[in-house]
Amino acid sequence: MKTHTSLPPRRCFCKLEELRQAGFPLRPSTHPTPAMPEPCVSVVPVPEPPAAALCVPLLSPQPRPSIIEQLPYDILLTISESFKSDIDLIVFAAAVRITSSNIARTAETLDARLKRAIKQSNINDISLLINISKQTELTIWERVGSSGTIKLSKSLELNTSLRSLSLEGLSIRSDGVASLARALIRNTTLADLNIRGNLVGDDGAAHLGEMLTHNTVLTSLHLQGCQIQEEGAKALASALKVNHSLKNLNLHLNTIGASGAKYIGEALTANKTLECLDLSHNGISSDGAQAISTGLGDNAALQSLNLSINHITDSGAQAIGQMLTKNTELFRLALRSNGISDKGVQHLYQGLICNHSLLDLDLKGNFIGDAGLEWIVACLKQNSALVRVHLQSNNLSKSSTELIASTLMERLEVLL
């Protein structure tokens, strides 16, 4: 004899219980579970089927819709708050994005919520929503610190949509940078990372260097004003020797010094992909300029170099002039505010008359006088490649500037 059981209507918390049974690690609820009334059981005789019916094949049951597909968006967010760890939350978010038609229908709501979360620096919502939405660029303005960066990093491990991430000036320390670097070892889509103005230091630079030895998709790394010194430069330089994806490295306003520049110079002899390097305001002096110039002698990749505000003086200009006789790829060179005088311009002249690739030369804010200007004019008569020269804020007389304006403006742009 079979029995028929009547059960009360299913409730919302039953869906949470099904998630637990399906393997989702949910935190125990802090609210009391509503009491379920005892099922009312009535015994009803059920007749045995005739013998002929036993031979009829049973129809296959229709597949039940995914429980995630049945949940409305608000309940999904409620469930997401009960996960034990952020990595479980990420897996859940990925499942929602793949299987839930409800989420597909609320894409605009997701984008709006993500924008609101970014505006409020709600790092928990950001971490969830970037893996549900199709956001390709993310800029966080408010300070989230290392703790917020660690939460965000766990989402980045599985993210497949972000291409650009800016965390500028958010008081991120080396431990936050470490978590970010670990995430980028696994991430396969992020191409542009901006963490300028944070407390990266040499320890953080070491973690980034380790990441660059494994990462194959990051093309731009912005580290301006990150308190990186010689050891940090050494770690990044070691990574540049083996990295084949990074094209833009900005180290403006750090303190790598001449020793750090030496490590970077050695890396440039081996690196085949870096196209833009900014070492301005790093105190590398003439010795650092010599090291960078040596590395660029046979380099066939770098196209833009900024060595401004480094006090390289005429000695550094001499090393750069010698490099220009060999290098055939560099098209932009910035040497602003470096204490270069007329003698330094003469050294540059020796290289420029042999060079056929440099298009833009920035000498703004040096000590160049009329004699140095004459060297530049003589160079331009032999060099047909150079099209722009920056000479503002030098020691040029009015008559000299008028002369160059009348004789050279037709062929190139001279900024005086």
C-alpha positions in Angstrom: 0.0 0.0 0.0 1.5 3.4 -1.0 0.9 6.7 0.8 0.3 10.2 -0.5 1.8 13.1 1.5 0.6 16.7 1.4 3.3 19.3 2.1 3.0 23.1 2.7 4.0 25.6 0.0 7.8 26.0 -0.5 9.4 29.1 0.9 12.3 31.3 -0.1 14.6 29.8 2.5 14.1 26.4 1.0 16.0 27.6 -2.0 19.0 28.5 0.2 18.8 25.0 1.6 18.9 23.6 -1.9 22.0 25.6 -2.6 23.6 24.1 0.5 22.7 20.6 -0.7 24.1 21.5 -4.1 27.5 22.3 -2.6 27.5 26.1 -2.2 29.3 26.9 1.1 26.8 29.2 2.8 27.2 30.8 6.2 24.7 29.7 8.8 21.8 32.2 8.9 21.9 34.6 11.9 18.1 34.9 11.8 15.8 32.1 13.2 14.5 29.8 10.5 10.6 30.0 10.3 9.0 27.0 11.9 7.6 24.6 9.4 4.2 23.0 10.4 4.2 19.3 10.6 3.1 17.7 7.3 -0.4 16.5 7.3 -0.2 12.9 6.2 -3.3 11.1 5.0 -3.2 7.5 4.0 -5.0 7.0 0.7 -5.3 3.6 -0.9 -3.6 3.5 -4.3 -4.7 0.7 -6.6 -2.0 -1.4 -8.1 -1.5 -0.8 -11.9 -2.7 -3.5 -14.3 -0.1 -5.9 -15.5 -0.2 -4.5 -19.0 0.8 -1.1 -17.8 4.0 -2.4 -16.3 5.3 -2.9 -19.9 4.8 0.7 -20.9 8.1 2.5 -20.9 8.3 5.4 -18.4 8.7 8.9 -19.9 12.0 10.7 -19.1 11.4 13.5 -16.6 11.9 17.0 -18.0 15.1 18.7 -16.7 14.4 21.2 -14.0 15.5 24.7 -14.6 18.7 25.7 -12.7 17.9 27.0 -9.3 20.0 30.0 -10.1 17.8 30.7 -13.1 14.7 30.8 -10.9 16.0 33.3 -8.4 15.3 37.0 -8.8 18.2 39.4 -8.8 17.6 40.8 -5.3 17.6 37.2 -3.8 20.9 36.5 -5.7 22.5 39.5 -4.0 21.2 38.4 -0.6 22.6 34.9 -1.2 25.9 36.3 -2.2 26.3 38.0 1.2 26.3 34.6 3.0 29.3 33.0 1.4 32.2 32.1 3.7 35.0 33.3 1.4 35.4 35.8 -1.4 36.6 33.0 -3.8 33.3 31.2 -3.3 31.4 34.4 -4.0 33.4 34.8 -7.3 32.5 31.2 -8.4 28.8 31.9 -7.6 29.0 35.2 -9.5 30.5 33.4 -12.5 27.7 30.9 -12.4 25.1 33.6 -12.3 26.6 35.3 -15.3 26.7 32.1 -17.4 23.3 30.5 -16.4 20.9 33.2 -15.3 18.5 34.6 -17.8 17.3 37.0 -15.1 20.7 38.6 -14.9 20.9 38.9 -18.7 17.6 40.9 -18.6 18.9 43.2 -15.9 22.2 44.2 -17.5 21.3 47.9 -17.1 20.5 47.4 -13.5 23.9 45.7 -13.0 25.8 48.5 -14.7 24.0 51.1 -12.6 24.7 49.3 -9.4 28.3 48.9 -10.3 28.6 52.6 -11.1 27.0 53.4 -7.7 29.4 50.9 -5.9 32.4 52.5 -7.6 31.2 56.0 -6.6 30.8 54.9 -3.0 33.9 52.7 -3.0 31.9 49.7 -1.9 34.6 47.2 -2.6 32.3 44.2 -1.7 29.8 45.1 -4.4 32.5 46.0 -6.8 34.2 42.6 -6.3 30.9 40.8 -7.0 29.6 43.0 -9.8 32.7 43.2 -12.0 32.5 39.4 -12.5 28.8 39.6 -13.4 28.9 42.6 -15.7 30.8 43.0 -18.8 32.7 46.1 -17.6 36.0 46.6 -19.5 37.4 49.6 -17.6 37.4 50.3 -13.9 38.6 53.4 -12.0 38.3 53.6 -8.2 38.7 57.1 -6.8 38.2 56.8 -3.1 40.8 55.3 -0.8 40.2 51.6 -0.3 43.6 50.8 1.1 45.3 47.4 1.1 42.3 45.5 2.6 40.0 46.6 -0.2 42.6 45.8 -2.8 43.0 42.3 -1.4 39.2 41.7 -1.8 39.3 43.2 -5.3 42.3 41.0 -6.3 40.4 37.8 -5.6 37.8 38.8 -8.1 40.5 39.7 -10.7 41.8 36.1 -10.6 38.7 34.8 -12.5 37.7 38.0 -14.3 37.5 37.8 -18.1 36.2 41.3 -19.0 38.4 44.0 -17.5 41.0 45.4 -19.8 42.0 48.5 -17.8 42.2 49.1 -14.0 43.1 52.3 -12.3 43.8 52.4 -8.5 45.6 55.7 -8.4 46.4 57.2 -5.0 44.4 54.8 -2.8 47.0 54.3 0.0 47.7 50.8 -1.2 50.7 49.3 0.6 53.0 46.4 -0.4 50.7 43.7 1.0 47.9 45.0 -1.2 50.2 45.1 -4.2 51.3 41.5 -3.4 47.7 40.3 -3.6 47.2 42.3 -6.8 50.3 40.7 -8.4 49.2 37.2 -7.4 45.8 37.8 -9.1 47.5 39.0 -12.3 49.5 35.9 -12.6 46.2 34.1 -13.2 44.3 36.9 -14.9 44.3 36.6 -18.7 42.7 39.8 -19.9 43.9 42.9 -18.0 46.2 44.9 -20.2 46.6 48.3 -18.4 47.3 48.7 -14.7 47.6 52.1 -13.0 48.7 52.1 -9.4 50.5 55.4 -9.4 50.8 57.4 -6.1 50.5 54.3 -3.8 53.0 53.0 -1.2 54.4 50.3 -3.4 58.0 50.5 -2.3 60.7 48.0 -3.1 58.7 45.1 -1.6 55.7 45.8 -3.8 58.0 46.3 -6.8 59.5 42.8 -6.1 56.0 41.3 -6.2 55.2 43.1 -9.5 58.5 41.8 -10.9 57.5 38.3 -10.0 54.2 38.8 -11.7 55.8 40.1 -14.9 57.8 36.9 -15.2 54.6 35.0 -15.6 52.0 37.4 -17.0 51.7 37.5 -20.7 48.9 40.0 -21.3 49.8 43.2 -19.4 51.0 45.9 -21.8 51.1 49.0 -19.6 52.2 49.5 -16.0 52.0 52.9 -14.3 54.2 53.3 -11.2 54.6 57.0 -10.9 55.4 58.3 -7.4 55.4 54.8 -5.8 58.5 55.2 -3.6 60.5 52.7 -5.6 64.3 52.7 -5.1 67.3 50.7 -6.3 66.1 47.2 -5.1 62.7 47.7 -6.6 64.3 48.8 -9.9 66.4 45.7 -9.8 63.4 43.4 -9.4 61.5 45.1 -12.3 64.7 44.9 -14.5 65.0 41.2 -13.9 61.4 40.7 -15.0 62.0 42.9 -18.2 64.7 40.4 -19.3 62.1 37.6 -19.7 58.8 39.5 -20.1 57.4 39.5 -23.7 54.2 41.6 -23.3 54.9 44.8 -21.5 55.2 47.8 -23.8 54.9 50.8 -21.5 56.6 51.2 -18.1 56.3 54.5 -16.3 58.6 55.0 -13.3 58.3 58.8 -13.1 59.0 60.4 -9.7 60.7 57.6 -7.9 64.2 57.3 -6.6 65.9 54.5 -8.4 69.2 56.5 -8.7 72.2 55.6 -10.8 72.3 52.0 -9.5 68.7 51.4 -10.4 69.3 52.8 -13.8 72.2 50.4 -14.3 69.8 47.5 -13.7 67.3 48.9 -16.2 70.1 49.5 -18.7 71.2 45.9 -18.5 67.6 44.7 -19.0 67.2 46.8 -22.2 70.0 44.8 -23.8 67.8 41.7 -23.5 64.3 43.1 -23.7 62.6 42.9 -27.2 59.1 44.4 -26.5 59.2 47.5 -24.3 58.4 50.5 -26.4 58.0 53.4 -24.0 60.1 54.0 -20.8 59.7 57.0 -18.5 62.5 57.4 -15.9 62.1 61.1 -15.4 62.7 62.6 -11.9 64.6 59.6 -10.6 68.0 61.1 -9.7 69.9 58.8 -12.1 72.6 61.5 -12.8 75.2 61.1 -15.6 76.2 57.6 -14.5 72.6 56.4 -14.9 72.3 58.1 -18.3 75.5 56.2 -19.3 74.0 52.9 -18.3 70.7 53.5 -20.1 72.6 54.6 -23.2 74.7 51.5 -23.2 71.6 49.3 -23.0 70.0 51.2 -25.9 72.9 50.9 -28.2 71.7 47.6 -29.7 68.1 47.8 -28.5 65.6 47.5 -31.4 62.3 47.9 -29.5 62.3 51.1 -27.4 60.7 54.1 -29.3 60.2 56.7 -26.5 62.5 57.5 -23.7 62.0 60.2 -21.0 65.1 61.1 -18.9 63.9 64.5 -17.8 64.9 66.1 -14.4 67.7 63.7 -13.7 70.7 66.1 -13.6 72.5 64.1 -16.3 74.5 67.2 -17.3 76.9 67.4 -20.3 78.5 64.0 -19.4 75.1 62.3 -19.7 74.4 64.1 -23.0 77.7 62.8 -24.3 76.7 59.2 -23.6 73.3 59.8 -25.2 75.0 61.3 -28.3 77.1 58.1 -28.6 74.0 56.0 -28.3 72.2 57.9 -31.1 74.9 56.9 -33.5 73.9 53.2 -33.1 70.2 53.2 -32.2 67.8 53.1 -35.1 64.4 52.8 -33.3 64.1 55.7 -30.9 61.8 58.4 -32.2 61.1 60.5 -29.1 63.7 61.6 -26.5 63.0 63.9 -23.6 65.9 65.5 -21.7 64.2 68.4 -20.0 65.8 70.2 -17.0 69.0 68.3 -16.9 71.6 71.0 -16.7 72.7 70.6 -20.3 74.8 73.5 -21.7 76.2 74.3 -25.1 78.9 71.7 -24.7 76.2 69.0 -24.1 74.4 70.1 -27.3 77.7 69.6 -29.2 77.8 66.0 -27.9 74.2 65.5 -29.0 75.1 66.9 -32.4 77.7 64.1 -33.0 75.0 61.5 -32.6 72.2 63.4 -34.4 74.0 63.8 -37.7 74.2 60.0 -37.9 70.8 59.2 -36.6 67.8 58.8 -39.0 65.0 57.7 -36.6 64.6 60.4 -34.0 61.6 62.7 -34.7 61.1 64.6 -31.4 63.8 66.0 -29.2 62.9 67.8 -26.0 65.6 70.1 -24.5 63.3 72.4 -22.5 64.6 74.0 -19.3 68.3 73.5 -19.8 71.2 76.0 -20.0 71.5 76.2 -23.8 72.7 79.5 -25.2 73.2 80.9 -28.7 76.3 78.7 -29.2 74.3 75.6 -28.5 71.6 76.8 -30.9 74.2 77.0 -33.6 75.0 73.4 -33.1 71.3 72.5 -33.4 71.0 74.5 -36.7 74.1 72.8 -38.1 72.6 69.4 -37.1 69.3 70.1 -38.8 71.1 70.9 -42.0 72.3 67.3 -42.1 69.6 65.5 -40.3 66.4 65.2 -42.3 64.4 63.0 -39.9 64.1 65.4 -36.9 60.8 67.4 -37.1 60.3 68.8 -33.7 62.7 70.4 -31.2 61.7 71.9 -27.8 63.9 74.7 -26.7 61.7 76.7 -24.3 63.1 78.1 -21.1 66.8 78.1 -22.2 69.3 81.0 -22.4 68.6 82.0 -26.0 68.8 85.6 -27.1 66.0 87.2 -29.0 68.1 87.6 -32.2 68.9 83.9 -32.2 65.3 82.9 -31.8 64.3 85.2 -34.6 67.0 83.7 -36.8 66.0 80.1 -36.3 62.3 81.1 -36.7 63.0 82.6 -40.1 65.4 79.8 -41.4 64.0 76.6 -40.0 60.3 77.0 -39.4 59.4 75.8 -42.9 61.1 72.4 -42.4 60.4 71.6 -38.8 58.6 72.7 -35.6 60.9 74.5 -33.2 59.3 75.4 -29.9 61.0 78.4 -28.4 
